[in-house]
Amino acid sequence: MEGLIAALLLSAVAWFVTVPLREASRPSGAGDSDLAALEDAKEAKYREIRDLELDRAAGKVAEEEFTAANAELRAEAIAILDRLDQRKAAQGRIDLGRVDGGSS
């Protein structure tokens, strides 16, 4: 009897632990992969902006260079956010906080 309980418990733990592996192997729709790619691009652009700000604070970037690069990076980030909003709207998953231009 104890062996049966141990086997059931072990099976339950094994099933629980392998859930992420099974989810990762499941094919996702093209829309989900597009959204994931845009989310990744957004996070990467945010990192670039933070890195630039840190470089300026450390004195590695001149103020003129910072101003130009910062404007370009932020314009690229806005373009990514717009594409992300369009993709979400097309899938009916728009973030209501950004519908009115993000002014909340």
C-alpha positions as semicolon CSV with decimal commas, in nm:
position;residue;x (nm);y (nm);z (nm)
1;M;0,000;0,000;0,000
2;E;0,281;0,241;0,087
3;G;0,448;0,159;-0,244
4;L;0,132;0,252;-0,434
5;I;0,102;0,584;-0,253
6;A;0,470;0,658;-0,315
7;A;0,430;0,573;-0,685
8;L;0,124;0,800;-0,717
9;L;0,301;1,081;-0,536
10;L;0,608;1,041;-0,754
11;S;0,393;1,044;-1,070
12;A;0,216;1,362;-0,957
13;V;0,545;1,537;-0,885
14;A;0,692;1,426;-1,219
15;W;0,384;1,553;-1,404
16;F;0,398;1,888;-1,222
17;V;0,770;1,935;-1,284
18;T;0,745;1,860;-1,657
19;V;0,456;2,103;-1,727
20;P;0,691;2,381;-1,851
21;L;0,869;2,137;-2,080
22;R;0,542;2,019;-2,230
23;E;0,419;2,376;-2,276
24;A;0,741;2,480;-2,452
25;S;0,715;2,196;-2,700
26;R;0,355;2,279;-2,790
27;P;0,339;2,473;-3,119
28;S;0,200;2,821;-3,077
29;G;0,013;3,025;-3,333
30;A;0,191;3,272;-3,558
31;G;0,021;3,559;-3,375
32;D;0,165;3,448;-3,043
33;S;0,517;3,424;-3,185
34;D;0,480;3,771;-3,340
35;L;0,367;3,912;-3,008
36;A;0,653;3,739;-2,829
37;A;0,904;3,876;-3,081
38;L;0,766;4,228;-3,039
39;E;0,774;4,198;-2,659
40;D;1,136;4,082;-2,683
41;A;1,219;4,375;-2,913
42;K;1,054;4,616;-2,669
43;E;1,254;4,484;-2,374
44;A;1,576;4,495;-2,577
45;K;1,509;4,857;-2,676
46;Y;1,439;4,948;-2,313
47;R;1,773;4,791;-2,217
48;E;1,949;4,996;-2,486
49;I;1,793;5,315;-2,349
50;R;1,895;5,228;-1,991
51;D;2,248;5,141;-2,105
52;L;2,278;5,472;-2,287
53;E;2,160;5,659;-1,978
54;L;2,413;5,473;-1,764
55;D;2,690;5,549;-2,015
56;R;2,603;5,919;-2,000
57;A;2,600;5,913;-1,620
58;A;2,942;5,745;-1,622
59;G;3,077;6,006;-1,861
60;K;3,131;5,760;-2,146
61;V;2,900;5,948;-2,384
62;A;2,908;6,319;-2,463
63;E;2,585;6,512;-2,411
64;E;2,541;6,579;-2,786
65;E;2,583;6,210;-2,867
66;F;2,345;6,117;-2,588
67;T;2,077;6,355;-2,710
68;A;2,088;6,221;-3,066
69;A;2,109;5,854;-2,968
70;N;1,840;5,892;-2,701
71;A;1,598;6,050;-2,948
72;E;1,662;5,773;-3,202
73;L;1,623;5,491;-2,946
74;R;1,304;5,638;-2,806
75;A;1,157;5,681;-3,156
76;E;1,238;5,315;-3,226
77;A;1,079;5,213;-2,895
78;I;0,763;5,408;-2,982
79;A;0,748;5,236;-3,321
80;I;0,777;4,896;-3,151
81;L;0,504;4,989;-2,901
82;D;0,277;5,101;-3,185
83;R;0,331;4,772;-3,372
84;L;0,267;4,583;-3,050
85;D;-0,058;4,773;-2,992
86;Q;-0,168;4,709;-3,351
87;R;-0,094;4,336;-3,319
88;K;-0,280;4,315;-2,988
89;A;-0,575;4,510;-3,128
90;A;-0,590;4,274;-3,426
91;Q;-0,612;3,984;-3,182
92;G;-0,860;4,164;-2,957
93;R;-0,609;4,191;-2,671
94;I;-0,541;4,565;-2,665
95;D;-0,409;4,718;-2,344
96;L;-0,673;4,976;-2,257
97;G;-0,410;5,193;-2,091
98;R;-0,254;5,262;-2,433
99;V;-0,573;5,312;-2,638
100;D;-0,590;5,683;-2,560
101;G;-0,223;5,735;-2,635
102;G;-0,102;5,617;-2,296
103;S;-0,209;5,927;-2,103
104;S;-0,362;5,800;-1,783
